[in-house]
Amino acid sequence: MLAQQLIEWYRASHRQLPWRETSNPYEIWVSEIMLQQTQVATVLPYYQRFLAAYPTIQALAEASLDEVLKKWEGLGYYARARNLHKAAKKVIEVHQGIFPTAFEDILDLPGIGQSTAGAISTFAIRKPYPILDGNVKRVLSRLKGIDQPIQEPIVLEQLWQASQSLLPQDVQDAYDFNQALMELGATLCMPKKPLCLQCPWQETCQAFLQHRQDEIPVKQPPKKTPHYTIGVGVIWKENDVLIALRPEAGLLGGLWEFPGGKCRDNESLKACVQREVEEETGLKVTVGAKITSVKHAYTHFKITLHAFDCRYVSGTPEPKASQKLKWVGLDEIDQYAFPKANKTVLEAIKLNKGQQLTLC
């Protein structure tokens, strides 16, 4: 009954999205990875550009990681791109270039968890499996009126059981039902101000019946978000600037950045830049004027990044805290993928250079 209500609602009112118009496992896989923690409106242009650049698994596997990250630039959560690239190589090496059809083999690919594997299996392989992404957790916790923190293992187990028990076993119904769960969370059962009067599950939803839509799902009190002050150096040697390739593992892995790091207590910004540059690159520099300051928030912390104009004095670049260092001109720097905060610094550099040329 509940499943059929949701399926009928979905069939009558769902959005037309490109990954819903294809049965190609590769295209569906790319969409599911991009949609992790990212809204549909943001994903759409990236999805289309990415598939235009890499229309097949083979094309993605043969591309360099630098190229893939450049195509991903701005979408965030870059581990997704790194894992997508690794997984494409694994499909070529282990599965002869054919996307696997067994659930366990899909789950074994880098970057794919149980919910994503369930979505790909249902939408691309047409084998019904339950899903439990962020939208679905919210929908089901409200439907069931669960009043415990959603992160608790016992609650996650209840939600998985609910997703499994509601899932139809007919292939087309399962496809529409899982799509409908995600659609409901994205369009009606939103985190704030849900549109309950339009919901097909309104008469059964415990959160609605108890007037607790704003209280469910229950979340644990947020921890205080740490803030770090970062100093970076834009180091010039004639007309070239030095950039560093971050280690592949960890936050923003495989992206390029300007050398620098966290300021110590009671350390001036210029002293921080001078110290960090020498520690990370082995170079002696003179630190000049500030170029710009950028505030940026990551998942678990926030930063204020201060970028300074620096001049090379002496030394040979050594990648002590990065994969490699490279001198590049501004005419070629757009070929490299940068994190958002560093991208803002780069835009300020170009603006300053443009103003200087105008004055000349």
Secondary structure, DSSP 4 states (H G I P E B T S, - for coil): -HHHHHHHHHHHH----GGGS---HHHHHHHHHHTTTS-HHHHHHHHHHHHHH--SHHHHHHS-HHHHHHHHTTS--THHHHHHHHHHHHHHHHSTTS---SHHHHHTSTT--HHHHHHHIIIII--------HHHHHHHHHHHT--SBTTSHHHHHHHHHHHHHH--SSHHHHHHHHHHHHHHHHHTS-SSS--GGG-TTTTT-HHHHTT-TTT-SB-PPPPPPPEEEEEEEEEEETTEEEEEEPPSSSTTTT-EE-SEEEPPTT--HHHHHHHHHHHHH--EEEEEEEEEEEEEE-SS-EEEEEEEEEEEEE-----SSSSEEEEEETTTGGGS---HHHHHHHHHHHHHHHHHHHH-
